[in-house]
Amino acid sequence: MRPSLSVDIAPGRKNSLVLKNPVMPASGCFSWGQEFARHFDISALGAVVSKGVTMAPRQGNPQPRVAETPAGMLNSIGLQNIGIDACISDMAPIWTRWDVPVIVNVAGDTVEEFGEMARMLDGVPGIAAIELNISCPNVDMGGIEIGQDVGASARATRAAVRNTDLPVIVKITPNVTDPVSLARACEAEGAAAICAINTVLGLAIDVRRQRPVLPRARGGVSGPAIKPIALRIVYDIARAVNVPVIGCGGVGSGQDAVEFLMAGATAVQVGTATFANPRALLDVIEGLEAWMSANGVADVNDLIGASFRSA
Ligand SMILES: Cc1cc2nc3c(=O)[nH]c(=O)nc-3n(C[C@H](O)[C@H](O)[C@H](O)COP(=O)(O)O)c2cc1C
């Protein structure tokens, strides 16, 4: 018998979010989904997560926006996106035709904007949940500025939760001493789930030009280089909160997914791996299922937190 991969990432909520499997793209690494939908059947995924959307359309940061790093990459995209109105009018109607829930990643400049965007997305057909990006390291306002402050993170969560019946997932930054207190504060304000982690702040130097490679100097490191950091944060948060944790950071194989689930994640996101291997999401799903079959695990929920659950 095939193992059961189904998980619920918003249990007990008005709109719970049961996924056919625990694997979804990481925001910003899957665009709006259409490009990938031309190459494979995206209904095989647990969910789709959109690029971060802001109140107004954005051009993003000057080039270059990416740099290669050992075992990963550094990016400073700056939330280039079409804006929330176009997301609702042009993208959501397409998503209604897909047999996969779509989670919209939103990035407010202010706490109030997170509330306003949640209100705008509430009840829009084709949108199953909202992910608050309070952790983008590459913008001047909002993003990490909110996400590094426990009080502001809590206020952004509250502003969103009170304006929508959709499950609100809050995406946490690793660029703090104590991510657990951020997660706890967001849970207390009604977050349905916590996503951990966004990128880790980093820098690359161009020795010929004797200056940083990226025009804004700092960028966000992603890929296998950050997997141990993400695992540690997921492990710590999962033991501290009672809502599901979505693990993100360096996932590229079924084995990686198993590790995140055992660390306490209920689901995983796959980001940078999709750039080198556009099939990475499918490989993760197939690898997870194969691992479960080989190890006699009938239900993926039995893996969640296995590394710290008492026998
Ligand atoms: C090119 C690029 C763009 C990204 N854009 C967003 C975004 O719009 N919103 C967001 O919350 N995270 C964004 N991220 C962060 C990813 O969603 C993810 O948290 C991070 O890359 C770690 O996962 P990974 O190691 O699997 O890539 C972006 C990452 C990359 C590499």
The ligand as an SDF file (V2000), in Angstrom:
LIG
                    3D

 31 33  0  0  0  0  0  0  0  0999 V2000
   15.5520   34.4510   -5.7740 C   0  0  0  0  0  0  0  0  0  0  0  0
   14.8200   34.3580   -4.4780 C   0  0  0  0  0  0  0  0  0  0  0  0
   13.6620   35.1060   -4.2800 C   0  0  0  0  0  0  0  0  0  0  0  0
   12.9510   35.0350   -3.0830 C   0  0  0  0  0  0  0  0  0  0  0  0
   11.8090   35.7580   -2.9060 N   0  0  0  0  0  0  0  0  0  0  0  0
   11.0920   35.6410   -1.7510 C   0  0  0  0  0  0  0  0  0  0  0  0
    9.8420   36.3130   -1.5870 C   0  0  0  0  0  0  0  0  0  0  0  0
    9.3610   37.0210   -2.4820 O   0  0  0  0  0  0  0  0  0  0  0  0
    9.1730   36.1560   -0.3960 N   0  0  0  0  0  0  0  0  0  0  0  0
    9.6710   35.3600    0.6160 C   0  0  0  0  0  0  0  0  0  0  0  0
    9.0340   35.2310    1.6740 O   0  0  0  0  0  0  0  0  0  0  0  0
   10.8450   34.6880    0.4710 N   0  0  0  0  0  0  0  0  0  0  0  0
   11.5530   34.8130   -0.6790 C   0  0  0  0  0  0  0  0  0  0  0  0
   12.7220   34.1140   -0.8410 N   0  0  0  0  0  0  0  0  0  0  0  0
   13.1890   33.2280    0.2560 C   0  0  0  0  0  0  0  0  0  0  0  0
   12.7560   31.7780   -0.0240 C   0  0  0  0  0  0  0  0  0  0  0  0
   11.3560   31.6680   -0.0760 O   0  0  0  0  0  0  0  0  0  0  0  0
   13.3130   30.8260    1.0740 C   0  0  0  0  0  0  0  0  0  0  0  0
   12.8350   31.2520    2.3300 O   0  0  0  0  0  0  0  0  0  0  0  0
   14.8260   30.7890    1.1210 C   0  0  0  0  0  0  0  0  0  0  0  0
   15.3750   30.8820   -0.1870 O   0  0  0  0  0  0  0  0  0  0  0  0
   15.3630   29.5290    1.7930 C   0  0  0  0  0  0  0  0  0  0  0  0
   14.9520   28.3800    1.1050 O   0  0  0  0  0  0  0  0  0  0  0  0
   15.8940   27.5960    0.0250 P   0  0  0  0  0  0  0  0  0  0  0  0
   17.2150   27.3780    0.6890 O   0  0  0  0  0  0  0  0  0  0  0  0
   15.1650   26.3420   -0.3100 O   0  0  0  0  0  0  0  0  0  0  0  0
   16.0210   28.5090   -1.1520 O   0  0  0  0  0  0  0  0  0  0  0  0
   13.4400   34.1910   -2.0450 C   0  0  0  0  0  0  0  0  0  0  0  0
   14.5940   33.4230   -2.2420 C   0  0  0  0  0  0  0  0  0  0  0  0
   15.2960   33.4880   -3.4400 C   0  0  0  0  0  0  0  0  0  0  0  0
   16.5160   32.6450   -3.6230 C   0  0  0  0  0  0  0  0  0  0  0  0
  1  2  1  0
  2  3  1  0
  2 30  2  0
  3  4  2  0
  4  5  1  0
  4 28  1  0
  5  6  2  0
  6  7  1  0
  6 13  1  0
  7  8  2  0
  7  9  1  0
  9 10  1  0
 10 11  2  0
 10 12  1  0
 12 13  2  0
 13 14  1  0
 14 15  1  0
 14 28  1  0
 15 16  1  0
 16 17  1  0
 16 18  1  0
 18 19  1  0
 18 20  1  0
 20 21  1  0
 20 22  1  0
 22 23  1  0
 23 24  1  0
 24 25  2  0
 24 26  1  0
 24 27  1  0
 28 29  2  0
 29 30  1  0
 30 31  1  0
M  END
$$$$
